[in-house]
């Protein structure tokens, strides 16, 4: 049930194929296609933002006068807000209107991007990145819940989630490429300014094609739970970034991780005691939600951190320029797009559980193959082939995770479910690089090429092991029904 222009209507936002009393919708209508395009464009833009500044960071530092030690805050300030506030905004979208939060977040993102592109000082740029992160935390779960409620559960939703997952993963890769191209050919400022016309276009079209979706009875927001989980996630993400920057024995990192863990434990007990919890404990007892989100964290953690490791390999071992290194990931982007389009078909022919297993096995083998990388460019064909195949496997995992974690739930819990799924995505992306950076750095015996390659090999082995763990947990703990054909 959703509210459109003040009226309560029944539609495809209801759980189950086609909603209650309706035959399942088998084909996309023109309006559904336009809705899908608008939501996918917004999600793709958000994914690009995660990586578009990676190549440009040194240039930004020189242009605005960032010290070397403070340069990391350009990325960290964004990641902290994007991961820390996602769950709270996912619930806010459920309570106060998904379209309203989606459009408001896009407006903030466009304005923050404009400020970042015109920034003349480090303080102004960091402020813009904070608001970009907050906007991402609002738009991503709101957009995903609009996607799941706009399409009936079954093949159409699986297709929409497949395209969404493919573009999210491809957007991360595209950001690395686009950042290098814009910085080399124009200016780092265009890494911010490119968001402005895209956000404006979505803001013009979205109100005409996307209906508002919110409950008819508005419950109160669980403020203690929202504050506790947000502070806990902020502390955990900050601790992880500090560990990646200064090592796992750093006092600040360990203290922040401990505080974050305590806050998340407190959040669990607050949710058990409150009448209107931010996250009903019962939803976490669903195997599909719990294990689906664990799979999501590992899927995003492993692939995005692998991009970091291979960037290190291409630049520090093979001597590629940042632009050439970014362009090398175009093959990975093609693999993710192909995997995203194949995933709904694999789910339809087998089940979401089987799709998760197939994807994890493919990604494990492809990642393990990278242990054969050497110190010459003769290893480049191996890297390109492995990243292409691994991208396919990773997208099977991601789409399977999204379908698993958001299916079989009533409409009023879709924002919460997509908020949890989005939080898993954001935390996986945020955790991956500092963890793999710390592992690779700790294993480097010397600063020579062979020492750097040895550290990268160690981190790649851990990365492959984490994907294998995903396979084992899916096999042992996740039980999902075969998708209705």
N, C-alpha and C positions, 0 to 999 in steps of 0.2 A: 504494500500500500504506500502511495506517495501523495504528496500535496502539490498540485500544479495550479498556480494562480489562485490559491486560496481554496481550491476544491479538492476533495479526496477522490482519487481515481484508483481503480485496480489496473494493474498492468504487469509488464514483464519484470518489474522489480520485485515481485513476490517470489518466494522460494519455490523451487520445483520448476520443471519444464513448462514454460509458458504461463505460469501463474495459476492460481486456483480457478477451476472451471473453464480453462482454456486449453485448446490443443497446442502442443509445442510448436513454437515458431521455428520453421526450418530454414528460412532464407532471410538475408538482411534486406530490410526495406531501405529506400533512398534516405529517409530521415535517420535510420540507424547507422547507415554508412557515413553520413555527414557527422553524426555524433561521435562515431569511432575516430574519424579523421581528426576532429578538434581535440579530443582527449589524448590521442596518440601524439599529436604535435606538441602538446603541452608536456607530456611525460618525457618525450625525446629531448626537449629543450632542458628539462631538469637534469636528465642523465648527462648531457653534454657539460653542464655546469660543474659536475663533480671532477672533471679531468681537464677542462679546457685551459686552466691556468698552470698546469704542471710544468709545461715546457717554458712558459713565459715568466716564471717566478724570478729567475736571476735578472731579467731585463726590467721587470717591475721594481725590483729592489734598487737597481741602479737609478732608475728614473725618478723614484719618489724618496730615495734616501733611507731605505730600510737597512738596518744593521743585519749582518749575516745571521745572528742569533734570533732575530725577530721575524725573519722572512717566513718561517714555518707558520706564523699566525695567520697568514693570508689563507692558507688551507685549513688550519685548525679551527679558526673562528667559525668558518662555514660548517665544518663537519660537526662541531659541538652542537650547534643549534639544529642542524638538519636531523641528527640522530636523537638528540635529547628531548625535543619537543614533538616528535612525530606521533607518539602514542596519545598524548594529550589532545593534539589537534584532530586526530582520528576520531576521538570520542566527541569533541566539540562539533565536528561535522555531522555526526549522528543527531546531536541534540538541537542544533540551531540552523541546520540546512547545509547540505553538501555543496550545492551549486553556489550558495552565498559565500562559503569559505573558499571554494575553488576560485571564484572570480576575485574575491578580495585578496587572496594570496598572490594571484597573478599580477594584480595591480601593484602590490608591494614589490614583487620581483622585478617588474619593469622599471619602477622608480629607483629601486636600489641598484639595478644594473646601470641606469643612467648616471647616478651619483658615482658609482665605481669607475665608470668610463671617463668621467670628468674630474676625478679626484686629483688633488694637488698636494696631499700630505698623507703619510702613513695612517694617521688617526682616522681620516675621512674614508680611506679605502677599507680599513678594518671594520668601521661602522657599516659600510655598504655590504661587506661580506656577512656580517652578523644578520642583517635584514634579509639578505639573499638566503641564508640558511633557514631563518624563521619562515620565510615564504615557501621554501621547498618543503619544510615540515608540515605546512598547511595544505599546499596544493597536491602533493603526492598521494597521501591517503584519501583526500577528498576526491581527487580525480579517479583513483582506482576504485573507490566505492561507487562512484557514479557509473563507472564502466561495468561493475558486477551487477548493479541494480538495473542498468539499461538493457542488459541482455539476459534472456532466460537461462537458467542452469542447464547445462548440456552442451551440445556441439557448438552452438553460437557463442556461448560464453567462453568455451575453451579456445575457439578461434580468436576471439577478441583478446583474451589473456595471452595467447601465443604471440600475436602481433605486438602486444604491449611489452612482453618480456623480451622479444627480439629487438625492439627499438630501444628499450632501456639499456640492454647490454651493448648494442651497436652504438648507442649514444655515448657511452663511456669511452669506447674506442674512437669514435668520431671526434670527441672532445680533444683527445691527445693529438690527433692529426690536425684538426682545425686550429688548435692553439698555436701549433708550429707554423702553419701557413699564414695565419693572420699576423702573428708577431713578426715573421720574416718579411712579408710583403707589405703590410700596412703599419700596424702599431699594436702593442699589447692592449691598448684601450678598446680595440674592437672585440676582444674576448669578452668584454662586458657589454658593449654597445649593441652587439648582434642580437641580444635578448630583447631589446626594446621594440623593434618592429614586429617580432614574432609574438610577444606578449600582447601588443596592441591589436594585432589581427585576431588572436584568439578571443580577446575581450570583446571585440565587435561581433564575432560570429556566434560565440558560445551561448549568450542569452537567447538567441533565436532558435537554437536547436536542442538545448539541454534543459529538461524540466527540473524544477526544484524537487528535492527528495528529503523529507524529514518526517519524524513521527508526529501524529496528530496531538498526542499528549506529551508535553515537554517536561521530562524529569529534571531534577536538579543535578548540577555537576558535582562530582566527588572532588572537592577542592583539596582536602588533605592527601588523597591518593594521587591526584594530578601533580601536586607540588613534590611529593616524596619520590614518585617514579621519575619525574623530570630531573630533579636534583641528583638522583641515583645514576641515571643514564649519563648526565653531564659529567659526573665524577668518574665513571668508568671510562668514557670516551677520552676524557682529559688524561687519565692515567695511562691509557694505551698510547696516546700520542707522545706523552712524555717518555714512556718506555722505549718507543721507537726512536726518539731523538737522543736520549741519554743512556739507554740500556735498562735492563730489567732489575738492576740492583739500585736504581735511582730512588732516593728516599721519597721525593715528591710523587713519583709514579706509584710506588707501593702504597703510600698513605692514601692517595686519591682512589686507588682501586679498592682498598679496604673500606673506605668511607662509602664508596658507591655500592659495594656488596651489602653493607649493613643497611643502607637506605632501601635497597631493593628487597631485602628480607623484611624490613619494617613495612614496606608497601604491601607485601603479601598478607601480613597480619591485619593491616588496615582494611584491605579488601574483604577479608573474611568477616570483619566485624560490622562493616557499614551496610545500610539498607539499600543504597544506590551506588554500587561500586563502579569505579572507572573500568575495571576489568573483572567481570564476574569470575570467581574462582572456578565455577563449573565449566566455563568455556575452555579453561586451561587443562581441564581433565579430559577433554576430547582428544583422542589420539591424533586425529587428523590435524587439529590446530597445533598441539604441542610438538609432535614430531615433524609435521610439515614445516613449522617455523625453524626448528633446529636444522633441517635440511636447507632451508633458505639462507640462514646465516652462513653455513659452510659453503654453499654454492657461490654466493657473492664474495665471501672472504677469499676463497681459493683463486677464482678467475681474475678478480681485480688486482690482487697482490701478485699474481703471475705476470700481469702486464708490467708491474713495477720491476720485478726481477729481470724480465727480458729487456726492459728499457736499460737497466743497469748493465746487462750483458752486451747489448748492442753498442752502448756508448763507451763503457769502461774496458771492455774486452776487445770488441771488433773495431772500435774507434769511429762509429757512426756519428753524424751530427744529430742534434735533437730533431730536426725536421725529417731527416732520413729515417731515424728510429721511429718517429710517429707514423710515417707513411708505411713502414713495415707491418704495422698492425691492421692495415686495410684487409689483409687476408683473414685475420681473426674476426673482423667485422662481418665479412661475407659468411663465415662459418656460423656466426650467431644468428644472422638473418635467416639462413637456410634452416638452422635448428629450430628457430621460432616458428617457421612455416610448417615444418615436419611434425612438431610436437603434438598439435591437435589431432593429426591423423594417427599418430602412434597411440595416443590416449584412446581414440575411438576404436582402434583395432584390438587394443589390449586392455589396460587400465592405468590409472594414474600411478599406482604402486609399481607396475612393470615399467612404466616410462621413467620413473625415478631411478630404478635399478639399471636400466639400459643406459641412461644418460651418465650416471655415476661411473659405470664400468668403462664407457668410452672415454670420459674425461680422465679417469685414472691412468689408462693405458697411454693416452696422448701426452699427459703430463710426465709420466715416467720415462717416455721416449726422449724427453729433453735432457735427461741425465747424460746423454751421449754428445751433447754440445761441446765443441772444442774451441781452440783459440784462433782459428782461421775462419774466413768467410765461406769455406767449404761446408760449414755447418748450417749456413743460412737456409738451404732448401729443406733440411730436416726441421728447423724451427718453424718455417712457414707452413709446412704440411701438418706438423703436430698442433700448431695453434689453430689452424683451420678445423681439424678434426675435433680438437678439444673444445672449440667454440660451439660445434654442433652438440656435443655431449652436455656442455654446460647449459645450453638453452633448453634441452630436454629436462634437465634438472630444475631450472628456474620456472618453466611453465608448469611442470608437474607439481612443484611446490606451491605456486599461486593457486592452482585449481584445488589442490588438496586442502590448503589452509583456509579457503574462502567458500567451499561448497558445503551444502547441507545445513546452512544457517538461515534463520529468519531474517527478513529485510532489516529489522531494527538493529541487528547485530552486525550488518555488513560493514559499516564504518569502523566498528571495533575490530573486526576480523582483518579488514584491509589495513587498518592502522598497525596491528600486530605484524602483518606481513611486510608492510613498508618499513617498520622499525627493524625487522630482521634484515631487510635489504640494506638499510642505511648503516646499521651496526656492522654487518658483514663487510661492506665497502670500507668503513672507517677503521675497523680492526685489522683488516688484511695487511695493509702496507706497513704499519708499525711493527706488527708481529714478524712478518717475513724480513723486514729490514733488520730487526734485532737479531734474528737467527742467522741471516747472511753475514752481517758484520761480525758477530761473535765467532763465526766459523772461519773467517778469513785469517790465514796464518801470516801472510805478508801483503804488502800493497802492490806487489807485482801482479801481472796479468794472471798467472797461474794461481796465486793466492786468492784473488778476487773471484776467479772462476770456481775455485773450491768452495768458497762460501755460498756462491749462487747455487751450486749443485746440492749443497746441504739443505738449503731452503726449498729447492724444488722437490727434494725427496720428502720433506715434511709436508709440502703442499699436496703431493700425490697421496701421502698417507691419510691426510684429512679427507680427501675425496673418497678414499677406500672406506674410511670410517662411516661416511654417509651411506655407502652401499650396505654396510653391515647393520647399521641402525635401522635403515629402511626395511631390510629383510627380517630383522628380529622383532621390531616393535610396531611398525606401521601396518595396519590392516585397512584397506579401502576396498569398497565394492567395485566390481567391473563397471565401467561406464556404459550406460544404456545406449544401445546403438539405434 
